[in-house]
Amino acid sequence: MDWLVLGAALIELLALNGFFVLAEFAIVRVRPSRVAELAAGGDARAVSLATIQKHLDEYLSVCQVGITLASVALGMVGKKATDVILGQGGHSTLRWVVALGISYVVVSGSHILLGELVPKSVAIRMSDRAALASAAWLRFFRSLFFPVLWLLTTLANAILRLFGMGTLASEEHHSEEELRIILEDSQERGVMSFRRLLFLENVFDFGELTAKDAMRPRAQARCLAADAPWAQNLETILATRLSRYPLIDQDPERPTQFVHLKDLVLRGDQAPNLRALARPLLTTNESTSLEQLLSEMQRRRHLAIVRDAEGRWTGLVSFEDVLEELVGTIRDEFEEEEPVRLADALSAAAVHLDVDAETPIDALRKALSAMPANALPLPADQIVSAVAARERLVGTYLGQGIAMPHARLTGLSRPFLMLLRSPKGVVCAGTKERGHLLFVLLTPAGQPRIHQRLQSIIATLLHESGYVKERLLSAVTAEEVLEVIRTGEQTALD
């Protein structure tokens, strides 16, 4: 009968050890954002789990104490159970050695397998459910072990202070680079679309952009003149169909007001007094961050004059221009869209079908060196430097063997696209997969809309048409690649 009691005790201790191991791995692995989502949905277990994660180091100590006590008790009971099974006969020393050997093989093996490995694997694979199921019991054991925990924690902190180490921060923070990696991984696993990833990339880049990056050059600004005949101003309005116009008054270098088309319509005058209808115009500097400018524009002022360091009027930026840096091109009903096509940016000289390289930058460098100088829009070193800087900022691997290294370059007059194909594949940052098709996209620094539009076309063309990708991988000549791009672009995007 004794061996049955001891056997039951062994099973219970194994289960208890397994519980603490499962709870330890589960509460560490489960995402705080997922816990917050469940708690907001009214799950009482998630509320308890959120409390545990706020005091994670304390509850990990609960698990460690539980594992230690269960393991020690398991060894003691295992030894006793072995003694009972072997009986009292025979030489006491020999019996002790045999019992010790059996307890090590059977009890320790069961402990490692059922009390450690299996619970750990379950916690890793089912972290949400495991953490929720163990939350209430963990809080119970915390109350049960509190005196021991308080003593051990006090001693541990005292020892850490001797080594000049403070207490552990209770909250974990992700850097921007870590967030980028997490989002890229989510996109590659199919959790989100590439379009959403581009939106989020724009959000991260938004903090680095200034008014100069989003503004329209002064030469492209359309203005009304306070002293000009109404017929002349009306002609400007009918030709451009904008909603807001800077008003040029006495000093053409310092427009301080603008006229809103809605005010003209509501007034209904045949020859309106533009000075009487004008509203204050926001003034900003080229170096002003877009985040700051967006905040100012949200307070009912949607148009700003941009000045350089010397106070000269260099450009015009609207609320729409700022938003386009986040969501891409926004076109209204009256805006005539300029055609933007991959086929126009790609030439046969920029297609390289057998690039032998280890990284995207190596592939780009080799492709540029193989091109004649008159086929390059800018010096090769300048192109490589700009693309490499972008690669260090964020990975450009899109998944499925496709990468899109890209950069905006000052001095570039028009978009330039290179298509590089690597049969063995290049090693792309942030992934174990290799890239076989590289679309190297270069656009003028002052044309963010063109850049975003071409990015979107590439992503749409390759992710919505497996046929296009297969043809690009099997194409024999550069002319065949151009035809695939031209045909696929027209079919997929029209």
Beta strands, then each sheet from edge to edge (+ up, - down):
strand 1: 216-217
strand 2: 224-225
strand 3: 244-248
strand 4: 257-260
strand 5: 279-280
strand 6: 282-285
strand 7: 303-307
strand 8: 313-318
strand 9: 346-352
strand 10: 397-399
strand 11: 402-403
strand 12: 406-409
strand 13: 416-427
strand 14: 434-444
sheet 1: 1+ 8- 7+ 6+
sheet 2: 2+ 3+ 4- 5+
sheet 3: 9+ 13+ 14- 11- 10+
sheet 4: 9+ 13+ 14- 12-
end
